[in-house]
Amino acid sequence: MALVIILIRAGLDLDPSALRRLKWPVLKIGLGPWFVEATVVMVMAYFLLNIPWNYGFALGSATAAVSPAVTVPCLLR
């Protein structure tokens, strides 16, 4: 759902050849913030909520996957 919101708000005018040509920068921009946010949530869930590491990682992954759907429309406004 987050990807649908982002693509609708940002537009479907993606150039596949440019994405193939710039695949490493796109992966770094896409996965870097997700990994940092998922890791922070995982560590905080472990130490603050006493949740096991694997459940904390699942919580961090779900939180990090949804956050672009919240921030992109706010940035476009």
N, C-alpha and C positions, 0 to 999 in steps of 0.2 A: 504494500500500500504506500509505503514511503517513496518508493521509486516512481510510482504513478503520480503522486502529488508533485514530486520534483520535476518530472518530465512535462507535466501539464503546465506548471508554472514557468519553467525555464524555456519551454518550447521543444518541439520534436525535431528541430533543425540541426541534428547531429550529423557530422560528416564522417562516415565510416572509414574512409581512407586516412583522414587526419587522426582518427582514434588509433588505427593500426600503426601509423607512423610514430605516434607519441605514446605508445602503450606503457612504457616504463614510468614516465611522469604522471600519466593518468592513474596507474596503479598506486604510485606513492601518494598522490593527493587523495585518492579514494580510501586506501587501506591504512594509511598512517594515522589519521585522526580517529578512525574506528578502533584501531588497536590500542591507542593511548587511552581513549575513553573507556573501552571495555576493561582494560587492565586496572584503571583507577577505581571503577565501580567494583570490580572483583576484590581488590585489596580492601576497600572500605567495607564491603559486605562481610568479608572474613573477620576483620578486626572489630567493627562496630556492631554487627548483627550476629556474630558467631555462626555464620553460614559456611558450610564446607566449600573448599576451593572450586570444585566442579560446578556446584550450584551458583556460586558467585560469578563464575565465568559465563554461565548461561544467562544470569541476570544482566551482566555487563554487555553481553552480545545483543540481547533484546533491547536494552536501553540505547546502545550505540547505533543500532540499526534504525531506530525510530527518530533519533535526534535530527538528522538532516531534513526530515519532513516538517519539523518545527522551525528550524533556523532558516532554511532557504526562503520560504514565503516571507518571513520577517525581514530578511535582507533585501528582498525585491521590493518591499514597500518603501 
